[in-house]
């Protein structure tokens, strides 16, 4: 079971790298194997040469010598120089470098046409309706990925699959009537979403209450000093 999970994570990571490298214009993105040291080093060098450009050309010789036994040291220094916040995982460092390259490529311009087209292409892959404001669409994509494509969902997909009879949203009584059917249906959906938000808030409040009770119920708790135990 654990082997299958590991394979799934590796496959997901490899696919993610390939898609990002394809978006950046890396010609050999289909052949990339992040577990192959030579592939890994070639990608790092390409990112520096073509996108990040932290060093002057003459200062890239240590990174360029991808067959050298001293390359890992050059890579560690490079990560420090570009202020990569990750220190202990090469794959995570490469992921950060690719993200940095993408950020530089878009020039931090969220209104750029290419950026908007990219957002809508991701939405299409995720089957999310496109909002006129691409930032709203991007937020919807982010929520879907966080809720339905996280590590827990990948381990147990059935845990997030809603089963049973669909709730008849359009047949519910919202307690008000509007002249236009389309507007009324939209209002019903918003009302139900609001109820869902309230329920989620209540759940979080209950969790906080339980945690506080666990502390105050501790006989060693000194409420005057604000300490639990001695």
Beta strands, then each sheet from edge to edge (+ up, - down):
strand 1: 221-222
strand 2: 227-228
sheet 1: 1+ 2-
end
